[in-house]
Amino acid sequence: MKKSGFVLLSLVLAAMVVVQPKAAKASSSASGLYNAIYKAFNEVDSEITVTKYHPSTTTAANTINAVLQKHPEIFYYKSGQYKYTKTSSGKITSIKLRFTYTHSKSTILKMKKTLNSTANQIIRKHVKSSYSSFQKTKAIHDYIVTHNTYNAQTQSGTYKYNTAYSALIEKKSACNGYAQAMQLLLNKTGVKNYYVYGKANNGKQTELHAWNLVKMNGKYYHVDATWDDYPKDHGRVVSYQYFGVTDGVMKKNHSWSTKGLPKATSTNYQYMWNMLFPVKKGGYIYYSNAPDKKLYRIKENGTGKKRITGDRALWLNEKNGWIYFSDYSRGGYIYKIKTDGSHLTKVNNVWSQYLYIKGSYLYYTNGNNNKTYKIKIG
């Protein structure tokens, strides 16, 4: 007599993957199971037979986690179920894995096509093939931060927007979406990276969090695009406070399992950590220096640092050789200055925040009434 049973693989949550992708060398059976699950996910199959791999429920759950962690393009997985059949003597004769997804198969296939084509378009437009791994990572980081708005809206107990798809297509996501969008684009450009899942303390509370560990010019560094979205609800301003960061710096407010992950100890990009509101022009990065908020410029390789003005400059933007900023040494009014530090000029007489340029206009938020206005700048 045969008996059947079901076990819900409750360890598996698409937004909460806990097994690092390089935990150990897999046996042929383990790699076979991994490949079978990946194929099923990629083809949006609802059930596969895995009897020949003899997986336990824990092995099945961990393998699903490993697949999801390495493949951010599988954004649609929802849950899994372990189905087994055994004889009266207890011998298992059949094991199947059943999967449920967030959408119908036809819808998912369309979404997959959209995500893939969009990712390719982003790379073609923003990432040159001649770029170094550092330049590729920076370009991808900057795109995601400036084109994605932080959104922690929940639905049925999980984040509603928290995948590579939500970050790149819907343009809104919580931290997992930032990390998986980074991972997807880095994978496509050949930059080696790891998805890292752990916790972070934002100064108010400790929360579950995700970011990336990226190999740039031969060494590994942490990149937390979510925390570089400054502020997270604005979507236009980028910082580098968590770009190219060491294990030691991250551990001040992040925690994670280091098992299977390379160490990040190089401080080659330490010069970037104090950059706020950076803008690139003519081979230089112009930025507000975090300790004193004054306007500086530096070459992308970290040399040639120079202070442009002694005024406290925030919300930097560049247009036609002018740097526009809120001058917090002069009432928070908008000023502009030439990239060589000359011709400091007042633009308005209003406390101005959240500056950004679109087309021929400079937009800003009036700090007194919180309304948005625009100024034509040519």
N, C-alpha and C positions, 0 to 999 in steps of 0.2 A: 504494500500500500504506500502511495506517495503522498506527501504533505507539502503544501506550499506556504510560504511566509513572506511578509514584506517588512522592510526596515526603512524608515525615512532617514535619508542621509542628512540629518539636521546640522551636521558640522559645517556644511557647505553653504556659504552665503556669498553671493556674487560680489558684494562690496566689502566683505570682511575675510580676506584670504590670509591665512596665518602660516602657511608652510613656505619657507624660502625656496626659490626655484633651483637652488644648487645644493640641496641638503646632502645628497650622497650619490654615488654612482649606481645607476639602476641596473638590476639584473635583466636578462632578456625577457623574462616574464613581466617584470615591472614596466619595461619600455614598451612591450607589446600592449599592455593594458593602457598605458599612456597614449599610444598612437591610436588605439581603438576609440578611446573616449574623445580625443581630439578630432578624429575623423567624424564621429557622430555629431559633435558640436558644430563642426564646420559645415556639415550637410544638414544640420537641424533635424537630425533623426530623434525620434521619441523613445526608442528602445534598442538596446544591443545585447547580444549574448556574450558573456565573458567567462563562461565555465572553465575554459582551458587555462585561464590565468589564476584560478583559485583565489580570488581576492577576498579578504575579510571586509566587513563594513568599514572599518577604519582605513584600510588600504584603499578602498574605493573612494572614500571621502577625501583622503589626502591626495590621491591622484587627480581627482576632479579639481581640487584646489590648485595643484601644481599646473594643470593645463590652463586654468583661468588666469593664473598669475603670470604666465608667460605669453598669453595671447589676449591682449586688450581688445582685439577686434571681435572677441566673443563677448559681447556686451549684453546679450539677451538671455543668458542662462538664469533660471529662477530657482529650481530645486531638483533633487534627485531622490530616487527610491531604489532600494536594493531588494530584488525579488529572488527567492531561492526555492528550489524543490528538493526534497530529500525523502529517502526511503524510511520505513518504520524503524530500521536499525540505526538511523541517523546519518546515513551517507548522503551527501549532497550530490544530486545528479544534474542540476541545472542552476545557473546563476545569470540573472539578467539585471541590467541597469535601465531604469526608466527615467526620462528627463522631462521636465516641464519648462516652458520658455515664457517670456514676457509678452510675446505676440505670436500670431499665427505664422506658419512657415513661409507663406507667400509674402507676408509683410516683412518678415525678418530678412528674406533674401533681397528685397528691394532696399531695405535699410542698410544692409551690408554693402550693396553696390554703391549707395550714396556715400557712405562713410569712406569707402576705399577711394572713390573718385575725388572726394573733397580733400582727403589727406594727400593724395598725389598732387592736386592743384596747389595746396599750401606749400608743399615742398618745392614744386617748380617755381613758384613765385618768390619764396622767401629763403630758400636754401640752395646755394650754388654748389655744384659738384666739386668745385675747387676748394671749398671751405675745409678747414681743419676740423677735427672732432669738437674742439672748443667752439669754433665759430658756428658749427651746425647746432650744437646744444644751445648756445646763446640765442640763435635765431628762432629756434623752436620754442624755447622758454619765453622769449619776448612775445611771440605770436600768441601763445596760449594765454599769457597773463593779460594781454591787451584786447583779446577777442572773446574772453570768457568771463562771465560774471558769477561771483560766488553765490551759491544758492543752496541752503540747507533745508529746503522744504521736504517734509516727510510724507510718506503715503504707505499705509498698512505697516507701519513700524520701521520702514527703511527709507533711505533718502530717495526722493522721486527723481532727482537729477544727479547722477553720480557715476557716469560711465564715459568712456572716450567718445561715444556717440553724442551724449548730452553736451559735452564740452565743445566738440568740434562742429556739431550740426545745430543743436538747440542753443548753443552759446551760453549755457549756464550749468553749473555743477558744484557739488561739494568736493572735498579734497581728493577723493578717489578718482573722480573724473579728470582733475588736473593731472594726477600722476599717470593715469592710464592713457590720456591723450599724449603726454610727454613720451611715454613708453612706445606707443604706436608709431609716432613720427620718428623717434630715434631709431626704432627697428627698421623702418623703411629707408633711412639714410645710412644704415650700417654702423651706427654708433652703439657700442656695447653698453648695456645698462641693466639694472635690476629694479624691479618694483619692490619698494620697502613698505611694510605695514607695521604700525606700532601705535604709540601714543604721543601726545604733545600737550604741553601746558602753555596756554595762551596768556598766562598772568592772572586769569580768573578761575579757570578750572582745567582739569586734565581730560582730554578727549581722545577717542580713537582717531588715528590720522594716517595718511599715506603720502609718500613722496618717492623720489628716485635716487639711485646711486649710479653715477654715470662715469664712464671712462673717457676722460678728455686728455688728449695728447699724452697718452701712456700711463696716466695715473687716475685713481678713482676719487670722486668727489660727490658729496650730497648736493642735490638740487631740490628745493622745496618750492615749487611754482605757486602753490596756494598761498604760502606766507610771503611770497614776493609780489602778490597782487595787492597793491597798496592804494587806497583801502580796498578790502575785498568786495565791497558792494558797488564799486565804481567802474572797474573794468577797462580803464584807459591808461593807468599809471603803473609802471613797473619799477621794482627795486631789485637790488642784487644782494640783499642782506643774507639770503639763504641760497646763493648760487656759488658753486665751487667751494663748499664748506667741508671742514674736517669732522671726523667722528667726535673729537673733543668739543668743538663748538656746538654741534648738534645735541650732544648729551646734556647741555645746559638746560634744555627744555623739551627734548625729544627722547624717547626710549623705544628700543626695538630689539629683537633677537638678532645677534650677529652671526648665528650659525650659517655656514655656507656662503657668507658674504665677504668680499675682499675689504681690507682696511682702507680707510680714507685718512691719510695723515699729511698730505702735501698742502702747503700754504701758498702755492703759486698764484692763487687768485684772491689772496687776502685783500689786495688793493681794491677789490670790487665790493667788499662787504659793507662799506660805509656809503655806498652810492644810493641816493634817493632821487627819484624823478629823472633818471638818465635819458639823454637824447644823443644820438650819434650824428656827427657831421664832419665830413672831410678827414676821416681817419681818427678823429678824436671822440671821446665820450665826455659830454658836459653833464654835470650832476651837482646836486645839493649834497654837501658833505655832512653826514649824519651828526657828528659831534657838535659842529658849530653852525650848520645849515647855510654856509657860504658857498658861492658858486665857484666850482673848479672845473678844469678840464684835464684829461689824461689820454695818452694814446691807448689804443685797445690792448696793447701788449703790456701795459702797466708802467710805461716810462713817460717822462716829460710832464709830470704833474705840475700844474700851475693854477694859482688862484686868479680868477677873472675879476671878481669884485668882492669887496669886504661886506657888502650887504647880505642879509639873510634872504636866500632865494628859494622859493618852493614852487611846485607845480610847473616845472620847466617844459617848454615847447620850443621848437625851432621852425623858422620859416624864412627862406631867402637870406640866410646868413645872419639873422637876428635870433637871439634867445629871448623868449617871452617868459616872464615869471611873476609870481606874487612877491613883492618886496616887503618882507616883514620887518625891515628896518625903517620902512617908510609907510606905515599904516596898512600894510597888506594890499596896497594899490598895485595895479599891473604896471610893470616897467619892461622895457626891452633894451638889450645891449648887443653890440656887435660881437661876433665870436672871438675877436681879438681883444675884447675888453673895453672898447671905446664906445663913445656916443650913448651913454646911459640916458634913456629917454622915458618920461612918464607917459603912460597910455590912457589911464583913467584915474578917477578920484574915488574909487569904491573899494571897500574891503572885498577882495576877490579870492575865490578858492576853486579847486577842481578845474583848472584850465585845460582846454584841449582845442586843437586846431582841426577843422574839417573844411576842406576846400579853401575858400578865400576868407573864412571867418575864424576868429578866435572866440571860443565860448568860455564862459565863466559863471560860477555861482556867486551871487551876491551874499556875502556872509551875514548881512543884516536881515534879509527877508527870505533867504534860502531859495530865491528864484534864479532861473538861468537866463543869461543875456548873451548877446554876441556883438563882436566888433569886427568890422571889415578891415582886413589887413593886406589885401591885394593878392 
